[in-house]
Every structure is written in structure tokens, then in C-alpha cells.
Amino acid sequence: MTVARAARLSKQNSPRSADRRLFCFFGNVIIFAVSVVDLQTYSAAHTRQWGARLGALLSPGDVICVSGELGAGKTTLATGIGHGWGALEAVNSPTFVFVNEYSRADGNRLYHVDAYRLRDAADADSIALPDLLDNPNAALLIEWPERVLAALPPERLWVALRWIDEHTREIRMESCGPRYDWMLDRLRDA
């Protein structure tokens, strides 16, 4: 696909949201509404570009969960997120080390967790996930978050990627909490 065609498709393919909301319940009580943004990307560069837009919105305390099958583009999106956040180091997959730490010029950190080889929330303790979540100077990006779901805070941004074909990915972003509603509002305007 040519760059010009990808750019045309990108302009045609702004996020579809139609102000859709899902609701998170605790028993019979609505805790918060979940805002949803769906989009498609047409190349690895386009996926990284959306990641960079998201990364530029991150603040310490944010939790971004990135799910999808092998080859769906999780690490490609994470590379863009790290770039947009301002990581001083190259962002790559932490599959064999579980956690990569990236610094930013202001001293804040981005922790990139790959939970693929973890079985459950108990395994999350073994990589100090609770400590990473409690760090007031860090944002957290988690690939394969469904493996440690019980250890995650209820407020987070959930990003699901789906492989369509060699170049195309479908991305669904669901906010859980007001901070993440704000993020999706900014992404809709991008």
C-alpha cells in the first residue's frame, strides 16, 4: 500500500464512536459508564501513529491494557505509545524479562509489562505488579492483561487489537473511568 493511499484511508477512517457507552456494575449499582472508540489501521506505521497519539495523552498513574492474539500488533502499538509518551529508550517487547522500564526527560517512567507467561494475579505479585501500579511517577502499559485481570485496578483503558489481514488491524478502545473517557474524547478529536 502506498503512503498516499494509507493517508487517504486514515482520513476516511476517523474513530467511530457514536457516543456508545457500556456500563460497569458492582452488584446492581452502576460504577461508571464505559466509552468505546473503534478504528482500523492499514499498516504497522499507522498502528504506531495511533499509539503515539495515545502515548502523548499518558500521565503518571495511567493504566493501559493492550490485548489481542499473537501477531495482532500489541507491541507495534506499544512502540507508538512509548514514542508518544516521550520514552528516551527504544520500546520493544518485554516477553522474556516480563517488564521493561522506559524513562522520560521529566524523570517519570513508563512500565511495559508482558503478562503472556503469567498464569494469574498471584503470578503478577512475582513481578511486583502491585508496586508498579502504586508508583506515583509511572504509567503502566500491560500486554496480555486478561492473564492478570484480578490484579488490575477497575479504572483503566482497555485496548483490544484484532488481526484483519497482513496490513489491517481493528482496534477497540474502552474507557473504564473518567480519566480514560477524557483520553478517548481527545483521540476522537485527533
C-alpha positions in Angstrom: 0.0 0.0 0.0 1.4 3.4 -0.9 1.8 6.1 1.8 -0.6 8.3 -0.1 -3.3 5.6 -0.1 -2.7 4.9 3.6 -3.0 8.6 4.4 -6.3 8.8 2.4 -7.7 5.8 4.2 -6.5 7.3 7.5 -8.5 10.4 6.9 -11.5 8.4 5.8 -11.2 6.2 8.9 -11.5 8.5 11.8 -12.6 6.8 15.0 -16.1 5.6 15.1 -17.7 6.1 18.5 -21.3 7.2 18.0 -21.2 8.1 21.7 -21.6 4.4 22.6 -21.5 3.6 26.3 -21.3 0.3 28.2 -21.7 0.2 31.9 -19.6 -1.3 34.7 -21.7 -2.6 37.6 -21.0 -3.6 41.2 -24.0 -5.7 42.1 -26.9 -3.6 40.9 -25.1 -0.3 41.2 -23.5 1.4 38.1 -20.0 2.3 39.0 -19.2 4.1 35.7 -20.0 4.1 32.0 -17.5 2.8 29.5 -16.9 4.9 26.4 -15.9 3.0 23.2 -13.9 4.0 20.2 -13.4 1.6 17.2 -10.9 2.2 14.4 -8.9 0.4 11.8 -5.2 0.9 10.9 -3.8 -0.1 7.5 -0.1 -0.6 8.2 2.3 -1.0 11.1 3.3 2.7 10.7 -0.4 3.6 11.0 -0.8 1.5 14.2 2.3 3.1 15.7 0.8 6.5 14.8 -2.3 5.8 16.8 -0.2 4.5 19.6 1.8 7.8 19.6 -1.4 9.8 19.8 -2.4 7.7 22.8 1.0 7.9 24.4 1.0 11.7 24.2 -2.0 11.7 26.5 -0.5 9.5 29.2 0.2 10.7 32.7 1.7 9.0 35.7 -0.9 6.7 37.3 -2.5 5.7 34.0 -3.0 2.0 33.2 -3.3 1.0 29.6 -4.2 -2.7 28.9 -3.4 -4.0 25.4 -5.0 -7.3 24.4 -5.1 -9.4 21.3 -3.9 -12.6 19.8 -0.3 -13.2 18.8 0.6 -11.1 15.8 -2.3 -8.7 16.3 0.0 -5.7 16.7 0.2 -5.2 20.5 4.0 -4.5 20.5 3.7 -2.3 17.4 1.0 -0.2 19.2 3.2 -0.2 22.4 6.1 1.1 20.4 4.0 4.1 19.3 2.7 4.6 22.8 6.3 4.8 24.1 7.3 7.2 21.4 4.3 9.5 22.0 4.9 9.4 25.8 8.5 10.5 25.2 10.5 7.4 26.1 14.2 8.1 25.9 14.9 4.4 25.1 13.7 2.2 22.2 10.5 0.4 23.1 10.5 -3.3 22.5 8.7 -6.4 23.7 9.4 -7.4 27.3 8.3 -11.1 26.7 11.4 -12.7 28.2 12.0 -10.2 31.0 8.3 -9.5 31.9 8.8 -5.8 32.5 10.7 -3.1 30.6 11.2 0.4 32.1 11.4 3.5 30.0 12.4 6.9 31.2 11.4 10.3 30.1 13.2 13.6 30.3 11.0 14.8 33.3 12.0 11.7 35.3 8.7 9.9 35.0 8.6 6.2 34.0 6.6 4.0 31.7 6.5 0.4 32.7 5.8 -2.0 29.9 4.6 -5.4 31.2 4.1 -8.6 29.1 1.9 -10.9 31.1 1.8 -13.6 28.4 3.8 -16.1 30.5 1.9 -15.3 33.8 -0.9 -17.6 34.8 -2.9 -15.4 37.2 -2.9 -12.5 39.7 -0.7 -14.5 42.0 2.0 -14.6 39.3 1.5 -10.8 39.0 2.9 -10.5 42.5 6.0 -12.3 41.5 6.9 -9.5 39.0 5.9 -6.8 41.6 2.9 -5.6 39.6 1.2 -4.1 42.7 4.4 -2.0 43.3 4.4 -0.8 39.6 0.7 0.1 39.9 1.4 2.1 43.1 4.3 4.1 41.7 3.1 7.7 41.6 5.7 8.6 38.9 4.9 6.0 36.4 2.3 5.0 33.8 1.7 1.3 33.1 1.2 -0.5 29.8 0.3 -4.1 30.0 0.2 -6.6 27.1 -1.9 -9.7 27.7 -3.8 -8.1 30.7 -6.5 -10.7 30.7 -4.0 -13.0 32.4 -3.7 -10.8 35.4 -7.2 -9.2 35.4 -7.8 -9.7 39.1 -4.7 -7.7 39.9 -5.7 -4.7 37.8 -7.5 -1.5 39.0 -11.1 -1.1 37.9 -10.2 2.2 36.2 -8.1 1.7 33.1 -8.1 2.0 29.3 -8.6 -1.4 27.6 -7.3 -1.6 24.0 -8.2 -4.7 22.0 -6.4 -5.4 18.7 -7.7 -7.8 16.1 -5.8 -9.0 13.0 -7.8 -8.5 9.8 -5.1 -9.1 7.2 -1.4 -8.7 6.7 -1.6 -4.9 7.0 -5.0 -4.2 8.6 -5.8 -4.2 12.3 -9.0 -3.4 14.1 -8.6 -1.5 17.3 -11.3 -1.1 20.0 -10.6 1.2 23.0 -12.8 1.0 26.0 -12.5 3.5 28.8 -13.2 2.5 32.4 -13.3 5.7 34.4 -13.5 9.4 33.8 -9.8 9.9 33.1 -10.0 7.4 30.3 -13.2 8.9 29.0 -11.2 12.2 28.6 -8.5 10.3 26.7 -10.9 8.8 24.3 -12.5 12.2 23.8 -9.1 13.6 22.8 -8.5 10.7 20.5 -11.8 11.2 18.8 -10.8 14.8 18.1 -7.3 13.8 16.7 
